[in-house]
């Protein structure tokens, strides 16, 4: 008899590992079920668990399953227990009532390869390192005083955006490109400093990174941190990298390494050259003063893609419903007039603009699923046992479409917020665009300010329309899922200035 081929031996080995893993996890889990009360959910398959029930758009799959199994349900992804919560009450249990229990993150390939081995604010496990980083972000990088000190940057970049759009008057414009450039330059200048960023744009230095390359890196980061990587859930298959995601993560890691080395070396050289009179001018300077091993990813990544996406969704809805655009314009003309731009202090006097922003974050949440939480100890929620090591997803998209909490949830209606004290600061669990509790986005103040002021000035500064061959009812609103969920097809709009010409210079 011929000796078995290497292929047969390999398949036999893999099957043996799979069977052993199944016997030691799934069967052990079943033996304990009579002692513990788990949330309801579908019966898992051997090896894959419930992975077969999750499509490419996870929040839609979770929403469909929750209609059958309830606001808290349990799944199994490979050998790992997963809980999905889909109501404000259950979200509050996870994010606030048991906030410390669920304050950690699961170990993923994205956290390992794109976040310097789980060291950034997104993927860092709950512990001393994360607590130090959180204090740094809240008290230094994104404190109200620090954000206010960068207002001049936001004003300059906003005026540059209006000038570029004015030059495109009457032409079909891909708004996402202009919004992404605006938010990237805005946040980059606050993080890296004005002089250094000018080098990024011009590319004069052969060692620097051009704006276009930086934008591609940010796009890749959001994509790869939101993918459903099979190796995360079936670890014994991770070495195969079946989807090729890990290879891309490693390549992105090298790009960020090179970029960070350039930024840090440049800032250290400036500080060394002026030791006695050195004053921190940007966030990198602040971090270098406080830590020997700075992490530069979060400030730029967290504030770039999300703000641009939210504003694009808002503009899309206004183009789809011209009556909303007229009401917003009337408010701006009444409060601001036509002889100046909207300033950040004006936002509090523009309730309809604020309502449009809130409704956009309800109807098109950038984070349709909050980044996953991980239980660090056993606990009970709504009478159900949640074991240590359970990954928990909060389906903000499903909560925002639930008719129990929102009247006519499938319609975009900014007026629903009139007379209601619902904010986006993590206090009202039916609206959680920035999360809540310990893992809430530390830059939410900056993000909200960028969204509201950018939207207000875009509506104030231009007449908005669609290309001649597109009717409002034909505007598609299809989503593309990732860590941030954006339009699958960028909106194309036609703009015309509506204020005095000198304001666009």
N, C-alpha and C positions, 0 to 999 in steps of 0.2 A: 504494500500500500504506500502511495506517495505521501511524503510529509506535507502537512497542511501549509498553505501559503501564508505569507506574512499578513495579507489582508484578512484571512480567516482568523488568524490568531488575534489580530487587532480588534476585530469585531467581537470576538469571544471575550476578550479582556474588557472592552467597553460595556458589553452586556452584563458581565459579572459585577462590575462596579455599580452599574445602574441598579441591578437587582439588590445588591447589598445595601445601597443607599436607601432604596425604597423600603426594605424590611426594617432598617434601623430608625427610619424617620416616620414614614406614613403609618406603618403598623403600630409603632410606639405611640404615635399621636392618637390612633383609634383606641388603644387600650386605656388611655387616660380620659377619654371623652365621657365615660360614665361618672367620673369624679368632678369634672369641670363643665361649666355651661358656656359654650362658645356662641358667638353671634351666628345667626342663620347664614347659609350660603350654599352654593351648588356643590355637589359631590366632586372631589378632585379625582383626576385620572392618575394612574401610576406614573412616576417619573416627572411628567410635565405639570401635574396639578391642574390648575384652571387656566393655564396659559392659552389654551385653545379658545377661550371665551373672550379674549381681549384683542380687539382689532387695532388697526394702525392709529386710530384716534381714541386714545384711552378714556378720556373723560366721557365720551359718548357711550362707550361700552360699559363703563361703571354706572352711568346714569340709567341705562337700560336695565342692568342687573338690579340696581337699587329699587326700581319699581316693583320688582318681584320679591326681593328679599328684605327690603326695609332700609331705614336711614343709617343703620350700622350693619354691615355684613362682613363675613369672613371668606377670603379666598385663599388658595395656596398657589404660589408661583414657584414651580419646581418643588423644592423641599421647604420653602420659607412661608410662614404664615403672614398674610396680608389682610389688613382691615381697611375698609373704605367707609368714610362717614359722609353723609349727604344731606345734613340738615343743620341749621344754626345751633340747635341744642346740642347735637353730637359734636359739632365743631368746637363749641365752648368747652365741652368736657375734655377734649384732647388738648386744646391750645391754652386753656386757662385753668380750669379746675384741677386737671392732672398735668399742668404745663411742665413741671420738672420731670415727671416720668417720661414724657414724650419729647423731651428737649434735644434728643440726640438725632443723628442721621445714620442711615444704613451705609455700609461700606460698598461702594460701587467703583467700577473701572473709571468712570468720569472723575470721581473724587480723588482717585489715586493718581491718574495721569494728567488731568487738567487743573488740579487744585493743589499741586505740590504735596502729594500724599496726605490729603484731607486737612490741609492747614489753612484754607481760606474760610471766610464767614459762611459760605453756603454749605460746605460739606464737613467742616470740622466737627468731630464728636463733642458732645457736651462734657466740659471739664475745664481745668484751669486755663489752657491755651485759648479756648473759645471765649471764656469769660473776660480774659484780658483784652482780646480783640474787640469784643462787644463794647467794653468801656472806652476803648480807643476810638471806635467809630462814633459812639453816642456823645462823648465828652470833648472830642477833639475834631475829628474829620467832618462830622455832620452835625455839630452843635449849631443852634440858631445863630450864634455870633459868627461862626465860621462861614455858614451859608450866606449870611448877609454881607460878609466882606467880599464875596465873589459876585455880588449883584452887577457890578460894572461889566464883568465878563458876559453875563447872560444878556445884558442890554446890548452890548456890542455885537454879539453873535446873532441876536434876534433882528437887529437892524440889517445885518449882512444878509440874513435869510430873506427879509422883505425886499431888499434891493435885488437879489438874484431872481426872485419870483417876478418882480416888476419887469425885469428885462425879458422875461418869458411871456409877457402879456399876449393873449390871443392864441397861444400855442398849446397844444396838448402836452401836459407836463406830468411825468411820473412823480407824484408827490412824495412817495416813500424815499426816493433818492435824496431829495432836498431835506426832508425831515431827519433822515439818518445822518447826513452830513452835519446838519445843525446841532443835533444832540451830541454827536461824537466830538465835534470841535469844542462845544460848550464844556462837556464833562472833562475832556482831555486837557483843556487849558486850566481848569480848576485843579486837576490832579498833577499834571506834569509841569505846568508853568508856561507863561506866554512865549518866552523866547525859545524854549526848547520845542514847543509845538510848532512854531513857525518853521523850524528845520524839518519837522515831520512833513509839513505840507509841501515845502519847496523841494525836499529831497536833496538839498545841497550837499549834505554830508553822506559820503558813500556808506557809512556804517549805520545811518539812521533808517527808520522804517517810514515809508511813505503813507500818506493818509489812506490810499486805496488798500494797501496791504493790511493796515491796522483794521480797517472796516471788515475785510475778509476774515481776519483772525477772530474778531468779535462775533461775526455771523457763525463761524465754525464752532466757537465755544458754546453759544446758545443751542445750536443744533445737537452737538455731541453730549451736552449735559441733559438733554431731554429725550434722548433715544431710549428705546427699550432693548437693552443689551441682554441677550440670552445668557451669556456667561455670568451675569450678576445673579441670576436665579437658579441656574444649573451649573454650579462651580466646576464640576468635573469635566464640563465641556468648554470651559473658558480658554484653555490653551489653544483650542482650534480657531478662536476668533471668527466664528462662522459668518458674521455680518461685516467683518472688516473694520468695526468701529474702534477697536483698541489700537490698531495700526494708525488710524487717523488721529486718535488722541495723542499718541506718542509723538507724531509729527508736529501737532499743534503745540505740544509741550516744548519742543525744541525751539519753535518760533518765539514763544513767549519768553523762554530763557534768554535768547539773544536780545530781545527787546528790553527786558528788565535789566540786563547787564548794561546796556547802553544808557538807560535812564538813570540807574543808580550811580554808575561811574561819573556821569555828567554832573549830577547833583552833589556828589561827594567832592568833586574837584572844585565846584563853585564854593562850597562851604569851607574847604581847606584854604582856598585863596583869600578868604575874608573872615578868618576865625574870630577876630575881636568884634566885628560889627555885623556878624551874620544874623539875618532875620528870615524866618521861614516865610516863603512866598507862595507855596503851593502845598498840596497834600503830601507829596513825596518828601518835601523838607520836614514836615511835621512828623511823618513816620520815621524818618531817619534819626530824628532827635529822640524818639521814644523807644525805638526797637532796633536791635542789631540785625534782625532777619525780617525785613519788611515784606509785606505781601501787597502787590500793586493791582491785582486783578479786580477785586470786587468794586472799588470806587468807579472804575471806568466801565466795567462790564454791566454792573447792575443798573446803571443810570442811562445807558445808551439805547439799547434795543427797546426796552419797555416803554419809555416815553414816546419815542417815534411811532411805535406800533399803536399805542392808545390814541394818539392824535390822528393817525391815518384812519383808524376805525371811526372816530368821531366825524371827520370830514366826509367819509363814505356815507354815513347815515344822514348827514345834512344834505348831501347831493341827492340821496334817494328820497328825502322828504323836504322839498324846498320850503314848505311852510315853517319848518323848524329854523331854517337858515334865515328867513325873513324876521322871525321873532327875535332871534339872537342879534341880528343887525339893528333892529329897532331899539333894543336895550342898549347896545353900544353907542348908537347915535345920541340917545337920550342922556346917558350917564357920562360918556367920554367926549362927545362932539366929534367934529371931523378935522380938527386942527392939531391933533397930537396922537401918539401911540398909547396903548394901554400899558400902564405901569403895574408892577406887582402889587402895590398897595391898593390898586383899584379893584382887584379881584373880589374882595369882600362886598363890594357894591354891585356885583354882577351876578345875581342869583340864577339867572337863566343859563349863563355860561357854566356856572358851577354845576347846575342840574344836568346839563349835557355831558359834562365830564363824568359825573357820577353814573349816569345812565349808561355811558359807554363802558365804564368799568364793571357795571353789572352785566350788561348784555354781551360784551366782548372782553371778558377778563383776560389779561395777558397771561397770567398764571391760571389756566383752567383747572389745574391740580396744583395745590401748594407743594413745594418741594417736600419729599417724603420725610416723615418723622419716624423715629425708632424708639420703642419702649425699652427703658433700661431696668425695669423691674416689673413684676406681675402687678396687675391692678384690675379693678372692675369698672365697667362703664355701662350704665343702664341695666345693671344686673348681670351683665355678661363678663366672663373672664377673658382678659387680654394678657397672654403670657409675655414674659420678658423676651425681647428679640423680635417682636412683631413690627412689621413695617406698616405705617398708617398713612393713607392718602386722604386729604380733604378735598372733595370735589366742589370747588367754588363755582364752576360752570353750572353744575346741577342745582346748587343752592339758589343761584341767580335766576333759574328758570322754573322754580317750584311755585305752582299756583297757590300753595298754602300761605306763602309769604309775600307774593307779588301779584297784584291784579293784572290780568292780561300779560303774563310774563313774556310771551313771544312777540310783543310789540315794543318798539323803541319809543318810549314816552318819557321825556325829561320831566314833564309836569308832575309825574308821580312823586317827586321829591319835595314839591311845594308843601309847606306846612308840616313836614316830617323832619324830626331831628335824627337823621341817619348820616353818620360820617364814615370816612374810609380810614380811620386811624386805629382800627382794631378793636373798637368798643362795641360795634354792632355786627354780630356774627352772620347776618344775612348778606353782608357786603364786605368782603375781605380781599380787596385787590393787592394789599401789601402784607397780608397775613395778620397774625395777632400773637400776643404773648412773647415769650423769650426769643423765638426765632423770627419775629417780625422784621421786615426789611428795615435796617437802621437808617437808610437814606430816603425814607418815605416822604419826609417834608420837602426835600429837594425834588423828588420825582413828581409829587403833586404840584409843586410850584411850576415846574417846567411844562407839565401837561396843561394846566389852566391858563398860564400866561401866553403860551405858544398858540393854543386854540383861540383865545380871545383876540390876539393880534392878527392871526390869519383871517378870521371872520371879519374883523374890523377893517383890515387893510385892502380887501379884495372882493370883487364880485366873483362868485364861484359858479361854474357851469360844467356841463359834460360835453364831450365832442359831439358834433352834429349827428352822428349816426347812432348815438346812445341815448336812450330815454331813461328817466329816473327809475322806472319800474324794472328796467333791464340790468341795473347794477347788481352784479353777483356778490354774494357775501360769503363765499366758501372759505373755510379756514384751512390752515396748514399747521399741524401740531408740532410742538417742540417744547423746550423749557419755557419759551414764550410762544404764544399762538397768534400768528399774524394772518393777514389776508393771503390766500393762495395766489391770487392774481393782483398785483399792485394796481391801485386806482389811478386812472388818468383823468386829470381835470384841466379845465381852461380857466385861467384867472385874468382879471383886469383890475388895475388899481382903482380905488374909489375915494382916495383922500388926496390932499394937495400934493402936487408933484415933488415939492422940495423935501417931503418926508421920506422919500425913497432913495435919496441921494446918499 
